Amino acid sequence: MSYGNAGGETLGSLARRFQPFTSLDAALDGPRSEFFGITSERRPRDAKTRYLAGGVSGAEEPQTFHLSFEVTNNQILCSLTSTGLLQNPCIFSRLVPAERRGREFMGEQLLGGSPWSFVVEREGGEPASLHLTHGVSVELLGSLFPLFTSEHGGLRARLLAFAPEVREPPVAPRAIVTILQIHNPGGEATAASLLIPNVREASDADLASDMAAPNESPHPRFTEHAVPIRPGYEAVTCLDDTGWHPAFPRVGFALQPGEDAIFSFAFLLGETPEEVRQTRQLVRERTALEWLNETWRSRVHRCGRLSIPEDPYYAESYLRLVEEGRSAILRSADGTYFGGGPGGFSDFGMTLFQPEFAAEAIARTVSGWRPRAAGEPAPPGSTHSLVGALGPLPLAGLYYRMTGDRRFFRDHAEILDFARERLADVLASREGEPYLFPSEMLWDGPSRGDYHTGSNVMAWLAFEGMARVAREAYEETDLANEWSAIAGKVKEDTFGHCVGEGSLGRRFFEGANVDGTLVAGHDGEEAFTTLMPFFGFCEADDPAYVNHAKLALSPENPLYVPEVDGIAWSDGRDGSWKGDWEQGAPPPRGPTTMPGQMAMFAGCKSERELHDRLEQLRGLTDLDGSIWWWPYSYPAADPALVRRRDVGGCDLSKSGYVAALYLCMFVNNMLGLRVDVPASQVSLRPFCPWPEFTWEDCRLGRAVFDFSHEHRDGSITGQITSRNENEFKGVVELTLPEDTAAKVCKVNGVETEEVEHAERYGRPAVRVAGAISPGGTLRLEVPYGK
């Protein structure tokens, strides 16, 4: 049935526009994050995090412990220290021959710049570097842009840094725009200068000699990157009314009591002197305020406005985790995609907020593939890592579901050719009667059992997704039917062979063996079973799914570390990847790792339990809102002793992969939002611990909606409003408290008996389905009682 356009509003009137700032002063006084950043006493703004701010000079602790705030527009990345030093700026240049662990391949070449900083020198006084000043505080404007505030010899300085974005071509400039406000709070006039050491002004510099100092260590955001960062060409230029001293990058100024001045600059990094000059010309075409407004507008356009009044932390943290993921993605000057290695944004998370990244990742992966010649045997690698053999195919189906982008696939016919060959190789690797596939390794860790559950879920996703792409994008009906049938058998046999009885009842197991035995436990790197509801493999309240995740963080998991309530990683050198773990001494363990930790959300049966798990993750979230890959060494005894980068002798980065895992579960499992763009379907099925949330202009793939949910005083409401130009089929399903029953419900304000009564998480639920026209609304109100 169709409930029509309940709101009576037109699509044009529904588009909320970003309100641009009218001045830089107003922007610097804009909305701040309540939770992320550092106070002037170097305390976290969020008292619940277990991370510390760390030292100022670097002498207090190892360098790998340094907190940083990343800014990027995906053409340039720069990490700001907790006191405002712009360090490790880098760009992606090109692909070059590389070698790692005895393997030769084409690797990414990054070019870096020198650390960039400001110095304030009062007339007659000593110069003071802003980033070496104690008492610096950090705030995040709009939960997005780091803003540093400090005092220097009676002057107050506020420094804002961001990478300017554009929503339309030309591409974003390889520049970091900085806005510096100096205020004189004293009672006397003062004269001073701003200096920028070691960087030449772009218009006057001999750019052919202005290369940065070599940086032979990997970038903190791109650890395990095989190619050292080489020096790029760098310069700085003034913006707006800021002007240099003719002979040196020095800006003189005078301030009366209570007066302030604002200065704007752009730090530039490029592959050639000519590129730096072109970037200078581009950034000077707009004012710093225009760049800031456009960049802020792009972020609002990308993420919409999520509000959780009872707990705004989680509305801000999702923004921070989106930024954590995308900050590990760079493009070359010609648009080539670089995904940042193991710390990068998981492909699955890309499909939610910036699906164009997923398209680029798919195209990049298959671009170097060459089909085998006729009669050439398949390589032996398909059984080494099933996930690795599948390559971009699981992502391809997700990308299509979130975008309906037939043109992309038609423009890249090689994706279908790749799928034909690779899925045939996977199918040929099948051993035994079940339609399941062997895999020795997950990627660099063991896949336990003859049939590893999570790896076979990924095989299902590849066959199922590519069947749809083959049918709807390539119009290959016979091939689509073949792959769809295989996907059905893989799913059936995963449930038939990888699910069994456990201490809590029916559950998925880590893996299954040919002889019918099951492998219990949960590896700290395994997350594919955790994402099964997001993939569409099972429901989030499926008892087998919930019980498997719950037991992952229990003594039944040989890799469980009760002291920190975490899951360790084992590399399988004990032989445990071949079957079950030994009943006795635990297997050799590495640090606890965050991908597996995300199972703690899947194992929740109540909103209260989910809230406690969310608070646990909050404690493991850093002051900039990011999540690190390995928070604890092993053995670990104190949950408060979290670490950033040097755990277990390894040097892994902030984990965009984990950020994406969380975002997929936050959107799909908790807020209950799901969209299928080519099928024009959308659903709202919340299971969250907050009595209210609203998300305006929520952009999921290539669809935009407003969602709202409220649960108060014996009534639950869910609402979807479409911001799209085509009609969508909507579903709203609301889960009631235990031992209650629904009374007469309302759909779009009209009492009706035409609702479906169901069960979710073992509790009563009410569901309604209806068409949502452009600008229209589907609203379900469910009063309930004992």
VENKACOR-V475965 format. One record per backbone hydrogen bond with DSSP energy under -0.5 kcal/mol. NH is the residue of the N-H (numbers start at 1). CO is the residue of the C=O. If there is no record, write none. Layout:
nh=NH co=CO
nh=NH co=CO
This chain:
nh=3 co=771
nh=6 co=4
nh=6 co=777
nh=8 co=5
nh=14 co=10
nh=14 co=11
nh=15 co=11
nh=15 co=12
nh=16 co=14
nh=20 co=18
nh=27 co=23
nh=28 co=24
nh=29 co=25
nh=30 co=27
nh=33 co=140
nh=37 co=623
nh=38 co=138
nh=39 co=43
nh=42 co=39
nh=45 co=37
nh=46 co=35
nh=47 co=45
nh=49 co=46
nh=50 co=619
nh=53 co=42
nh=65 co=62
nh=66 co=63
nh=67 co=53
nh=69 co=80
nh=71 co=78
nh=73 co=76
nh=74 co=76
nh=77 co=90
nh=78 co=71
nh=79 co=87
nh=80 co=69
nh=80 co=78
nh=81 co=85
nh=82 co=67
nh=84 co=81
nh=86 co=116
nh=87 co=79
nh=87 co=85
nh=90 co=77
nh=91 co=111
nh=92 co=331
nh=93 co=91
nh=93 co=109
nh=94 co=109
nh=96 co=107
nh=98 co=105
nh=100 co=103
nh=103 co=100
nh=105 co=98
nh=107 co=96
nh=107 co=105
nh=109 co=94
nh=110 co=108
nh=111 co=91
nh=112 co=230
nh=113 co=89
nh=116 co=86
nh=119 co=195
nh=120 co=128
nh=121 co=193
nh=123 co=191
nh=125 co=122
nh=128 co=120
nh=130 co=118
nh=132 co=129
nh=133 co=130
nh=136 co=133
nh=137 co=149
nh=138 co=38
nh=139 co=147
nh=141 co=139
nh=141 co=145
nh=142 co=31
nh=143 co=140
nh=144 co=141
nh=145 co=141
nh=147 co=139
nh=148 co=159
nh=149 co=137
nh=150 co=157
nh=152 co=155
nh=155 co=152
nh=156 co=183
nh=157 co=150
nh=158 co=181
nh=159 co=148
nh=160 co=179
nh=161 co=146
nh=162 co=177
nh=164 co=162
nh=175 co=173
nh=176 co=267
nh=177 co=162
nh=177 co=175
nh=178 co=265
nh=179 co=160
nh=180 co=263
nh=181 co=158
nh=181 co=179
nh=182 co=180
nh=182 co=261
nh=183 co=156
nh=184 co=259
nh=185 co=154
nh=185 co=183
nh=190 co=255
nh=192 co=253
nh=193 co=121
nh=194 co=251
nh=195 co=119
nh=196 co=249
nh=199 co=196
nh=202 co=236
nh=204 co=201
nh=205 co=201
nh=207 co=205
nh=209 co=206
nh=210 co=206
nh=210 co=207
nh=211 co=209
nh=212 co=232
nh=215 co=229
nh=216 co=214
nh=222 co=219
nh=225 co=222
nh=228 co=226
nh=229 co=215
nh=230 co=110
nh=232 co=112
nh=233 co=270
nh=234 co=210
nh=235 co=268
nh=236 co=200
nh=237 co=266
nh=239 co=264
nh=242 co=239
nh=245 co=248
nh=245 co=250
nh=248 co=245
nh=250 co=248
nh=251 co=194
nh=252 co=250
nh=253 co=192
nh=255 co=190
nh=258 co=184
nh=259 co=256
nh=261 co=182
nh=263 co=180
nh=264 co=239
nh=265 co=178
nh=266 co=237
nh=267 co=176
nh=268 co=235
nh=269 co=174
nh=270 co=233
nh=276 co=272
nh=277 co=273
nh=278 co=274
nh=279 co=275
nh=280 co=276
nh=281 co=277
nh=282 co=278
nh=283 co=279
nh=284 co=280
nh=285 co=282
nh=286 co=283
nh=291 co=287
nh=292 co=288
nh=293 co=289
nh=294 co=290
nh=295 co=291
nh=296 co=292
nh=297 co=293
nh=298 co=294
nh=299 co=295
nh=300 co=296
nh=301 co=297
nh=302 co=298
nh=303 co=299
nh=304 co=300
nh=305 co=696
nh=307 co=694
nh=311 co=308
nh=312 co=309
nh=314 co=311
nh=316 co=312
nh=317 co=313
nh=318 co=314
nh=319 co=315
nh=320 co=316
nh=321 co=317
nh=322 co=318
nh=323 co=319
nh=324 co=320
nh=325 co=321
nh=326 co=322
nh=327 co=323
nh=328 co=325
nh=329 co=326
nh=330 co=338
nh=331 co=74
nh=332 co=336
nh=335 co=332
nh=338 co=330
nh=343 co=340
nh=344 co=341
nh=345 co=325
nh=346 co=656
nh=349 co=346
nh=350 co=346
nh=351 co=347
nh=351 co=348
nh=352 co=349
nh=353 co=349
nh=354 co=350
nh=357 co=354
nh=358 co=354
nh=359 co=355
nh=360 co=356
nh=361 co=357
nh=362 co=358
nh=363 co=359
nh=364 co=360
nh=365 co=361
nh=366 co=362
nh=367 co=363
nh=368 co=364
nh=369 co=366
nh=376 co=373
nh=382 co=379
nh=383 co=380
nh=384 co=381
nh=385 co=381
nh=389 co=385
nh=390 co=386
nh=391 co=387
nh=393 co=390
nh=396 co=392
nh=397 co=393
nh=398 co=394
nh=399 co=395
nh=400 co=396
nh=401 co=397
nh=402 co=398
nh=403 co=399
nh=403 co=400
nh=404 co=400
nh=406 co=404
nh=409 co=405
nh=410 co=406
nh=411 co=407
nh=412 co=408
nh=415 co=412
nh=416 co=412
nh=416 co=413
nh=417 co=413
nh=418 co=414
nh=419 co=415
nh=420 co=416
nh=421 co=417
nh=422 co=418
nh=423 co=419
nh=424 co=420
nh=425 co=421
nh=426 co=422
nh=427 co=423
nh=428 co=424
nh=429 co=425
nh=429 co=426
nh=430 co=427
nh=431 co=436
nh=436 co=434
nh=440 co=383
nh=441 co=384
nh=442 co=445
nh=443 co=445
nh=446 co=570
nh=447 co=440
nh=448 co=446
nh=449 co=577
nh=451 co=512
nh=453 co=510
nh=456 co=452
nh=457 co=453
nh=458 co=454
nh=459 co=455
nh=460 co=456
nh=461 co=457
nh=462 co=458
nh=463 co=459
nh=464 co=460
nh=465 co=461
nh=466 co=462
nh=467 co=463
nh=468 co=464
nh=469 co=465
nh=470 co=466
nh=471 co=467
nh=472 co=468
nh=473 co=469
nh=474 co=469
nh=476 co=470
nh=477 co=475
nh=480 co=476
nh=481 co=477
nh=482 co=478
nh=483 co=479
nh=484 co=480
nh=485 co=481
nh=486 co=482
nh=487 co=483
nh=488 co=484
nh=489 co=485
nh=490 co=486
nh=491 co=487
nh=492 co=488
nh=493 co=489
nh=494 co=490
nh=495 co=491
nh=496 co=492
nh=497 co=493
nh=498 co=494
nh=500 co=507
nh=502 co=505
nh=505 co=502
nh=507 co=500
nh=508 co=544
nh=509 co=498
nh=510 co=519
nh=511 co=519
nh=512 co=451
nh=513 co=517
nh=516 co=513
nh=519 co=511
nh=520 co=518
nh=524 co=568
nh=526 co=523
nh=531 co=527
nh=532 co=529
nh=535 co=531
nh=536 co=532
nh=537 co=532
nh=538 co=532
nh=542 co=539
nh=545 co=542
nh=546 co=542
nh=547 co=543
nh=548 co=544
nh=549 co=545
nh=550 co=546
nh=551 co=547
nh=552 co=548
nh=553 co=549
nh=553 co=550
nh=554 co=551
nh=557 co=554
nh=558 co=556
nh=560 co=557
nh=561 co=566
nh=562 co=560
nh=564 co=561
nh=565 co=561
nh=566 co=561
nh=568 co=559
nh=569 co=591
nh=575 co=572
nh=578 co=575
nh=579 co=576
nh=584 co=582
nh=590 co=569
nh=592 co=632
nh=593 co=567
nh=594 co=629
nh=596 co=524
nh=597 co=593
nh=598 co=594
nh=598 co=595
nh=599 co=596
nh=600 co=597
nh=601 co=598
nh=602 co=598
nh=603 co=599
nh=604 co=601
nh=610 co=606
nh=611 co=607
nh=612 co=608
nh=613 co=609
nh=614 co=610
nh=615 co=611
nh=616 co=612
nh=617 co=613
nh=618 co=614
nh=619 co=615
nh=620 co=616
nh=620 co=617
nh=621 co=618
nh=622 co=626
nh=625 co=622
nh=628 co=620
nh=629 co=653
nh=631 co=629
nh=632 co=592
nh=639 co=637
nh=641 co=638
nh=642 co=640
nh=643 co=631
nh=649 co=646
nh=650 co=647
nh=655 co=627
nh=656 co=343
nh=656 co=654
nh=659 co=655
nh=660 co=656
nh=661 co=657
nh=662 co=658
nh=663 co=659
nh=664 co=660
nh=665 co=661
nh=666 co=662
nh=667 co=663
nh=668 co=664
nh=669 co=665
nh=670 co=665
nh=671 co=666
nh=673 co=667
nh=674 co=683
nh=676 co=681
nh=677 co=401
nh=680 co=676
nh=680 co=677
nh=681 co=676
nh=682 co=729
nh=683 co=674
nh=684 co=731
nh=685 co=672
nh=687 co=670
nh=693 co=709
nh=694 co=307
nh=695 co=707
nh=696 co=305
nh=698 co=695
nh=698 co=705
nh=699 co=697
nh=700 co=698
nh=700 co=703
nh=701 co=352
nh=701 co=699
nh=702 co=402
nh=703 co=700
nh=705 co=698
nh=706 co=721
nh=707 co=695
nh=708 co=719
nh=709 co=693
nh=710 co=717
nh=711 co=691
nh=712 co=715
nh=715 co=712
nh=716 co=782
nh=717 co=710
nh=718 co=780
nh=719 co=708
nh=720 co=778
nh=721 co=706
nh=722 co=776
nh=723 co=704
nh=728 co=772
nh=729 co=680
nh=730 co=728
nh=730 co=770
nh=731 co=682
nh=732 co=768
nh=733 co=684
nh=734 co=766
nh=736 co=764
nh=740 co=737
nh=741 co=785
nh=743 co=783
nh=745 co=752
nh=746 co=781
nh=747 co=750
nh=748 co=746
nh=748 co=779
nh=750 co=747
nh=752 co=745
nh=755 co=753
nh=756 co=767
nh=758 co=756
nh=758 co=765
nh=760 co=763
nh=763 co=760
nh=765 co=758
nh=766 co=734
nh=767 co=756
nh=768 co=732
nh=770 co=730
nh=771 co=1
nh=772 co=728
nh=773 co=771
nh=775 co=722
nh=776 co=773
nh=777 co=4
nh=778 co=720
nh=780 co=718
nh=781 co=746
nh=782 co=716
nh=783 co=781
nh=784 co=714
nh=785 co=741
